Amino acid sequence: MDDLHIELFDRFQQGGFVMWPLLILSVVALTLFLERVLYLHRNQIRSREFLVGIENSLRKGRLIEALTVCQETPGPASAMVKAGLIAFKKTDGEIRETVREAAVVELGPINRRIGALFAIAQVGPIFGLLGTVVGLIDAFTQYEKAGVYVNAGHLSEGMWQALTTTATGLALGAVCLIAHHFLAGRVRAIIHEMEWLGQELLSVFAKVKADSNVAIEEAPNAAAEAESGN
């Protein structure tokens, strides 16, 4: 293991100064990826079970209980459902618009920082190419100085720098591109889940309102608006 660390350190030194921005980009990319993975995992819910719980509360007339469930459930989907519950006694068109607006607001934090990974995937190979050019310039400089006495030793340092930075930049770009596609896929799954949940929520509202045996209590926000209007 120690020999491996020494070899990696030697390779890093052979890459020259360009390896430092590549290292910084690698650390930033890893930090962004881990933060986004944890964020998306933490805000993922079991939509069907969640919706069943909301429907059961509404069929018992317990709107505040349903709002409490949303409050205690993390994620953009529960926040969207909460906005719909607050507007429960409005018209279908108003509820649909409220849910849509809440979904748009909640999608902002979900997409945050994912574009940065794609940017690093593009910038990484460019820094690798910069290191390649710098290494070739160094190699030709050594060739020019040595003249007819040039040998492989004179050119090896510049060539190693060119090859090392190229490989590092390409590897960084490839890994970041894979990470970006992975996170983008997770985001698309959440968006599709929210779209499904929004449609099903409107269907549940329609069923509950059509049941004459259900008396829905007033939502706190709706009651406050009624008092302010009076």
Secondary structure, 3 states (H helix, E strand, C coil): CHHHHHHHHHHHHHCHHHHHHHHHHHHHHHHHHHHHHHHHHHCCCCHHHHHHHHHHHHHCCCHHHHHHHHHHCCCHHHHHHHHHHHCCCCCHHHHHHHHHHHHHHHHHHHHCCHHHHHHHHHHHHHHHHHHHHHHHHHHHHHHHHHHHHCCHHHHHHHHHHHHHHHHHHHHHHHHHHHHHHHHHHHHHHHHHHHHHHHHHHHHHHHHHHHCCCCCCCCCHHHHHHHHHHC
